[in-house]
Amino acid sequence: MEYEELINKIHDWAHQRKIDQADPRVEFMKMAEELGELSGAYNKQNHERLVDSIGDLQIALLIFCQLVGVDHKKALTAAYQEIADRQGKTTSAGVFIKQSDLEKKN
């Protein structure tokens, strides 16, 4: 399924449930909740739950963008343009367990 087709299906789904008329703070809280789920799935190495959480987070983000009047595709494109020329790697600090620490447990 292409991006535009998927986005339209998500928008239709949200509209049928009147989610696209909700308070943006509700979707913001859903994103925060999904980040917690994502962290837990990552730390437990639960790939299936990780995929599910990423999907849920993306849908909440798309709906949030719609509610606050931000074009998701433009935001994504702008974010990529900002990082496109960066060199090096990101750090693994934060709430996630480092891959090397996970390997030590086994």
C-alpha positions in Angstrom: 0.0 0.0 0.0 1.4 3.4 -0.9 1.8 6.2 1.6 -1.0 8.4 0.3 -3.5 5.5 0.2 -2.6 4.5 3.8 -2.8 8.0 5.0 -6.3 8.4 3.5 -7.5 5.2 5.1 -6.2 6.4 8.5 -7.9 9.7 8.0 -11.2 8.0 7.1 -10.9 5.7 10.1 -10.3 8.7 12.4 -13.2 10.6 10.9 -15.7 7.7 11.2 -14.8 7.6 14.9 -14.8 11.4 15.3 -11.2 11.2 16.5 -10.3 13.9 14.0 -12.5 16.3 16.0 -10.9 15.4 19.4 -8.8 17.6 21.6 -5.2 17.4 20.3 -4.0 16.7 23.9 -5.8 13.3 23.8 -3.6 12.2 20.8 -0.6 13.7 22.5 -1.2 11.6 25.5 -1.7 8.6 23.3 1.7 9.2 21.7 3.3 9.5 25.2 1.6 6.2 26.2 2.8 4.5 23.0 6.4 5.6 23.7 6.2 3.9 27.0 4.9 0.7 25.3 7.7 1.0 22.7 10.3 1.2 25.4 8.9 -1.8 27.2 8.7 -3.8 24.0 12.3 -2.9 23.1 13.7 -3.7 26.5 11.9 -7.1 26.5 13.0 -7.8 22.9 9.4 -8.4 22.0 9.5 -7.8 18.2 5.8 -8.3 17.6 4.9 -5.8 20.3 7.6 -3.4 19.1 6.1 -3.4 15.6 2.6 -2.9 17.0 3.7 0.0 19.2 5.5 1.7 16.3 2.3 1.4 14.2 0.1 2.7 17.0 2.5 5.6 17.6 2.5 6.5 13.9 -1.2 6.6 13.7 -1.5 8.8 16.8 1.1 11.1 15.3 -0.7 11.3 12.0 -4.0 12.1 13.8 -2.2 14.6 16.0 -0.7 16.3 13.0 -4.2 16.6 11.5 -5.7 18.0 14.7 -3.0 20.8 15.0 -2.8 21.6 11.3 0.6 20.2 10.5 1.2 18.3 7.2 2.7 15.0 8.3 4.4 14.4 5.0 6.0 17.9 4.9 7.2 17.5 8.5 8.7 14.1 7.7 10.4 15.5 4.6 11.7 18.5 6.5 13.1 16.3 9.3 14.9 14.2 6.8 16.4 17.2 5.0 17.7 18.4 8.4 19.5 15.2 9.1 20.5 14.1 5.6 24.0 15.4 5.8 24.8 14.5 9.4 27.7 12.2 10.0 28.3 9.7 12.8 25.9 7.7 14.9 23.3 8.5 17.5 24.0 7.6 21.1 22.2 4.8 22.9 21.7 6.8 26.2 18.2 7.2 27.6 15.4 4.8 28.7 16.5 2.0 26.3 18.8 -0.8 27.3 21.9 -0.9 25.1 22.1 -3.9 22.8 25.5 -4.8 24.4 23.8 -5.0 27.8 21.0 -7.2 26.4 23.6 -9.6 24.9 25.4 -9.8 28.3 22.2 -11.2 29.8 22.2 -14.2 27.5 
